[in-house]
Amino acid sequence: MVIVAPSLLAADSGYLAEQVALVEKAGAEWLHFDIMDGHFVPNLSFGSHIVQQMRPRSKMFFDVHLMVENPFDFLPMFADYGADLITVHVEATPDLDEVFTYLHNHKIKIGLSLKPSTSATEIEPYLDMIDNILIMTVNPGFGGQKFMSDQLNKIAQIKQMIGFRDITIEVDGGINLQTGAECVKVGADVLVAGSAIFKAESPEQYIKQLQCLGEK
């Protein structure tokens, strides 16, 4: 089944604990945290304290996406507060080896993300060092954007590049039942969905429908 990672950025910020409990009860395996610094992307979101506060309340796999400049500076706080996977952008730093070494030493899974404008070939040198590839299907920094269908070719290309390596392909941006199905068809393993889940009439049913996309 497809792994579904509800994006907390789309939740009602006045009831975060309740919203986390809602999607966990609905069957979500991962919880996605979008961390924005207002520099790498033109917006701000929440900080490591949200991960810290949610960790004792949930058994979900905590998927932290750092949309920040100087990501190495952010690693200790998220590592200490309970992140299971930390994803950094290939565009954010020339010192990816330093980031990967830190995460490996702290037994945290390593993710690498690409903006829509970044070629898939940029991640090829790192394929033997990472656990997850996050492909952005919108421009990072804002929720609720329209899915960029031209990124489907990138998903397929990366799937081929991975070969038999144990790397998951995660897709984030404009994901719903239709776009999610298109992503899964070309190789996606993990779907990040925000508004589609949290604004659904039945988040539980919606999550189950997303999970079953891999069975079709």
C-alpha positions in Angstrom: 0.0 0.0 0.0 1.0 3.6 -0.6 2.4 5.4 2.4 0.3 8.6 3.2 2.0 11.5 5.0 -0.5 14.2 6.0 1.1 17.6 5.9 0.6 19.4 9.2 1.0 22.7 7.5 -2.6 22.3 6.3 -4.0 21.4 9.7 -6.0 23.9 11.9 -3.1 25.5 13.9 -5.5 26.1 16.8 -6.0 22.3 17.2 -2.8 20.7 16.2 -2.8 17.9 18.7 -6.3 17.0 17.8 -5.5 17.1 14.1 -2.5 14.8 14.6 -4.7 12.4 16.6 -7.3 12.5 13.8 -5.0 11.5 11.0 -3.2 8.9 13.1 -6.5 7.3 14.1 -7.4 7.4 10.4 -4.5 5.2 9.6 -1.7 7.6 8.4 1.7 6.1 8.9 3.8 9.2 8.5 3.3 12.8 9.6 4.9 15.5 7.4 6.4 18.7 8.9 7.2 21.6 6.5 9.9 23.8 8.0 10.3 27.1 6.3 12.8 29.9 7.2 11.6 32.8 5.1 14.9 32.8 3.2 15.2 29.6 1.2 11.4 29.9 0.5 9.4 33.1 0.9 7.4 32.0 3.9 7.6 31.0 7.5 6.1 27.9 9.1 6.6 26.3 12.5 9.8 25.4 14.3 11.3 22.4 16.1 9.1 23.0 19.2 6.1 21.6 17.2 7.9 18.4 16.6 8.9 18.3 20.2 5.3 18.8 21.4 3.8 16.3 19.0 6.4 13.5 19.6 4.9 12.3 22.9 1.4 12.4 21.4 2.0 10.2 18.4 3.6 7.0 17.2 3.6 8.0 13.6 6.9 8.3 11.6 7.9 11.9 11.8 9.0 13.2 8.3 10.7 16.6 8.6 11.2 18.6 5.4 13.7 21.4 5.9 13.1 24.2 3.4 15.9 26.3 4.9 19.2 27.9 4.1 22.1 26.4 6.1 20.3 23.2 6.9 23.1 21.8 9.0 22.4 24.5 11.6 18.9 23.1 12.0 19.7 19.4 12.4 20.5 19.2 16.2 17.2 20.5 17.3 15.1 18.3 15.1 17.3 15.2 15.8 16.9 15.8 19.5 13.1 16.3 19.3 12.2 13.1 17.6 12.4 13.4 13.8 12.6 10.0 12.1 13.5 11.3 8.7 15.1 14.7 7.9 15.0 15.9 4.3 17.2 18.7 3.0 17.2 20.4 -0.4 20.0 19.6 -2.9 19.8 23.4 -3.7 20.3 24.5 -0.1 23.9 23.7 0.6 27.1 22.6 -1.1 28.0 20.6 2.1 25.6 17.7 1.8 28.2 15.2 2.9 28.4 17.0 6.3 24.6 16.8 6.6 24.4 13.2 5.7 27.2 12.2 8.1 25.5 14.0 11.0 22.1 12.2 10.3 23.8 8.9 9.8 25.6 9.2 13.1 22.4 10.1 14.9 20.5 7.1 13.3 18.1 9.4 11.5 16.9 8.5 8.0 18.3 10.8 5.3 16.2 12.5 2.7 17.1 14.7 -0.3 14.6 17.0 -2.0 14.4 18.7 -5.4 12.6 21.8 -6.5 10.5 21.5 -9.7 13.2 23.4 -11.7 16.0 21.2 -10.5 17.2 18.3 -12.7 16.9 14.8 -11.5 20.6 14.2 -12.3 21.5 16.5 -9.4 20.8 13.7 -6.9 22.6 11.0 -8.8 25.9 11.3 -6.9 24.1 10.8 -3.5 22.0 7.8 -4.3 24.1 5.4 -2.1 23.9 7.8 0.9 20.2 8.5 1.2 17.0 6.7 2.2 14.3 9.0 0.7 13.9 11.3 -2.3 11.3 14.0 -2.0 10.1 15.4 -5.3 8.3 18.7 -5.2 5.4 19.0 -7.6 4.8 22.6 -6.7 7.2 25.4 -5.9 8.1 25.1 -2.2 6.9 27.7 0.2 3.2 27.8 0.0 0.3 25.3 0.5 -2.6 24.8 -1.9 -0.8 25.1 -5.2 -1.7 23.3 -8.4 0.1 20.1 -9.2 2.8 20.4 -11.9 2.2 17.4 -14.2 5.5 17.9 -15.9 7.1 16.5 -12.8 5.7 13.0 -13.5 8.6 12.5 -15.9 11.1 13.3 -13.2 9.5 10.8 -10.8 9.8 8.1 -13.5 13.4 9.1 -14.2 14.3 9.0 -10.6 12.6 5.6 -10.1 14.8 4.2 -12.9 17.9 5.8 -11.4 17.3 4.2 -8.0 17.3 0.7 -9.5 17.4 -1.9 -6.7 18.5 0.6 -4.0 16.3 0.7 -0.9 15.1 4.3 -1.4 11.6 5.6 -1.2 10.2 8.2 -3.5 8.0 10.8 -1.8 5.9 13.4 -3.7 4.7 16.6 -2.2 2.5 19.3 -3.8 -1.1 19.4 -5.1 -1.7 15.8 -4.2 -5.2 14.5 -4.4 -6.8 11.2 -5.5 -6.2 11.9 -9.2 -2.7 13.4 -9.0 -1.7 10.8 -6.4 -2.7 8.0 -8.7 -0.6 9.5 -11.5 2.4 9.7 -9.2 2.1 6.2 -7.9 1.8 4.9 -11.5 5.2 6.2 -12.3 7.0 5.2 -9.1 5.9 7.2 -6.0 5.9 5.3 -2.7 4.9 8.1 -0.3 2.3 10.8 -0.9 2.2 14.0 1.1 -1.2 15.5 1.2 -2.4 18.5 3.1 -5.6 20.3 2.3 -7.0 17.2 0.5 -6.9 15.3 3.8 -7.5 17.9 6.5 -10.4 19.5 4.5 -12.0 16.2 3.4 -15.4 15.4 4.7 -14.0 12.1 6.0 -10.2 12.3 6.4 -10.2 8.6 7.4 -11.8 7.6 4.1 -9.6 9.9 2.1 -6.4 8.5 3.6 -7.6 4.9 2.9 -8.4 5.9 -0.7 -4.9 7.3 -1.1 -3.3 4.2 0.5 -5.1 2.0 -2.0 -3.9 3.8 -5.1 -1.0 1.3 -5.3 -3.4 -1.6 -5.7 -4.9 -0.4 -8.9 
